[in-house]
Amino acid sequence: MALSALAVLAAGIAVAWTLTEASKRSVGERLRDGEGLLNLALEALRACVGTDSLSPERDSLAHELLATLASLTGALAPAVLLGIVLIKMFALRPFVWRRRASISHAWAADFPGYARLHAQSDDAIIAVRFYNHLDNLSVVDLKARVHLRYLERSPHDGSLVIYKKWLRVLDEKGDPADERSWLAVERGAPFTVWIPVDAPVPELPVTRIQGKDLSQSHGAKLLVRLTARTVGMGTEVVDERWFDLDGDDFETGRFVPLEPNLAKDVWSWKGWREFDELLPDQGTPPPSTHPAS
């Protein structure tokens, strides 16, 4: 895109240069000289990338301005292009997110204690899934945090005000906490951030989450932010995903799990093809989640 923009700029400079040059030929003759225009455009392109310069006609203000524009572009373009390359090289995005967040019954969470506690409850829970897709980069000390952003009318002047609410997630013990952390991040292993709704979700969109009534709110979104560190380089990796509560970012049902098989490569595990799919709704909790009598 940057090279295309420079080529268009060079073509524009060539046309303007031709129109303002002192010549006995008519404007039409100069513009019909395709070879001359092409040579001038190539010369202008070399000037715009900093490898050549234009020679303006004497006492021609227009040519002086065009030559200055080409020179300034030639001075800035290499730095901009180098910056783009460096950003692409060092902007690490190791995580691949599941397309939608799934909303299922609270008893469907992967924590036996939490599932038993909610076996007789209609409360729902949100599951956000992702995995590390990089084969040559080790990521450790992964942490996930979630907050809710929404807009509401001010009671004073009626203007929209942005509010943010820190949401609780289930920690490694299945208890509500401010963040979820993992010490190691295996290649290709799926991770799940469980976000208790603390209310039933009979249909979408979600109108209540962790005590906040969103029925009168606007633009409600969930932000899930991941932070981790890389082994060897010691750099911090940050990734995040916004989920629009009023959009198409949520679906009701439990995600299809992967079936780990340590005898095979992680990308050969069963379930990858259905990573974005849902299981059929069971309707009732399995017997193992019923509280003991």
C-alpha positions, 0 to 999 in steps of 0.5 A, a space after each residue: 500500500 505504501 509503495 502504491 501510494 508513492 507511485 501515485 504521488 510520483 505520477 501526480 508530480 510527473 503530470 504537474 511537472 509536465 503542465 508547468 514546464 517551459 516548453 514550446 510544445 502544447 499541453 496536449 503534445 506534452 501529455 500525449 508523450 507517454 514515454 516522456 511522462 513515464 520517464 519523468 514519473 520513474 524519476 519522481 518515484 526515485 526521488 520519493 524513495 530517496 534515491 534520486 532528486 528532481 532538477 527544477 527549471 530555473 525561476 520556476 516556483 512550481 518546479 521548486 515546490 514539486 522538487 521539495 515535495 519529492 525530496 521531503 517524501 524521499 527523506 520520510 518514506 524510508 523511515 516510515 517503511 522501516 517502521 512498518 517492517 519493524 512493527 510487523 516483525 516485533 508485534 507478536 500475536 501468539 493467540 488465536 481466539 474462538 470466533 464467539 464467546 459461548 454462554 452455557 449453564 453454570 453447572 457446565 463449567 470445567 470445575 467440579 466444585 463450582 458445577 456442583 454448587 450450581 447444579 440446581 441453579 439456572 445461572 449462566 456462565 460465559 466461556 471465552 476460548 483461545 490457544 497459542 498457535 506459535 511453534 517457536 515461541 514459549 509463553 509463560 505467566 499468562 494472565 487473563 482479566 475481564 471488564 465490562 464497558 457500557 454507556 448510560 445517560 447522565 441523570 444531570 444533563 442526559 448525555 451518554 457517560 462511559 462506565 467500566 466494571 471489573 468482572 470476576 472470573 473463575 480462578 484455578 480453583 473454580 472460585 471467583 477472582 479478579 484474574 485467571 493465571 496460568 504458569 505455562 502455556 503449552 503450544 496449541 493447548 486451548 485455554 478458557 476464561 470462565 466469566 460467571 453471569 450470576 443470573 439466568 440468560 434465557 435469550 440473547 443479548 445478555 441483560 444482566 451480568 454480575 449484578 449489573 442491569 444492562 437493560 437501559 445501557 448502550 454499547 455494552 461490551 466485554 473486554 478480555 485482556 491477556 498478558 504474558 511473558 516470552 521465554 528467552 526474549 523476556 518481552 511482554 505479550 499483550 493481546 485483547 478481544 472485545 465482545 459486543 453484547 448487542 452484536 453477533 459475538 455471543 452464542 448460547 451453548 457449550 463449546 466442543 472440547 478438544 480431546 488431548 492425545 499425548 501420543 500425537 502432535 497437538 494439531 492432530 488432536 480430535 476436535 480442532 475442526 469443531 473448535 468454533 462449534 457448539 455441543 447440543 444443549 443437554 438441558 439438565 446437568 449430568 448426574 455427576 454434578 448433582 450435590 451429594 445428599 
